[in-house]
Amino acid sequence: MDIKLTFKNESQEVRNNTIVIFQKNVAESYDEIAVAWKVIKNCGIGDYHPFTYPLEFMVGATDSNGNYMPPQAATIGDMFEVVMERSGHILRKGSQPATSPTEVEVKNNLPMGSISATIYRNGKLLALKKIVNPQEKAVFEFLPKIWIGVAPDIEEGSVMDSPVIQTINTELDLLGISSADIVMTGGGSGSEATPFKFSLQNVKTI
């Protein structure tokens, strides 16, 4: 079931800020990079921006020859593999599940050449793993949480480095939620300015 979310700008901020939403791949040990999954621009004071957070994923891959393999629907616990067929490289669902039922895996079963694995949510890039060598795999696991904050000059689908991620530090837990508003408050100018705050309001549970 999809989660229906609505971002609402109830701040006092007169500047036109960019709102960035992302998730962390907890299956990997690094937190220094993440992908800007959702970017909200030009949402003025009093405006709102509805969007959907689906629970399902799409899994894709590219090979070292620059070929893109069409994304395929996936759920947690699935394992996919890139293999050599008579026609060339293809991405297919594996005959075995992922090692962990909470993960999605993409294994490189090519005889030679690396791949990159990608995960999409709602058709937008959520995470990626570059340079997966033969017999290695990319592992993705996401808790039902999003991180949201204000960051300039960020484009949807772009990779963010650690200094940017540290500024997008509000964590919102979506577990058990069917719909909610994400309300931004704070901002302003001069001595009366306050930090931005993001909170879940009007929450409806499953």
BELSULKA-V207319 format. One record per helix or strand of 3 or more residues. SS is the DSSP state (a for helix, b for strand). FROM is the first residue (numbers start at 1). TO is the last residue. Records with the same first field share a line. If there is no record, write none. Layout:
SS->FROM-TO  FROM-TO
//
This chain:
b->3-9  19-22  38-40  48-53  57-63  68-74  79-85  88-93  104-108  115-121  124-132  137-140  145-150  170-173  177-187  194-205
a->162-167  190-192
//
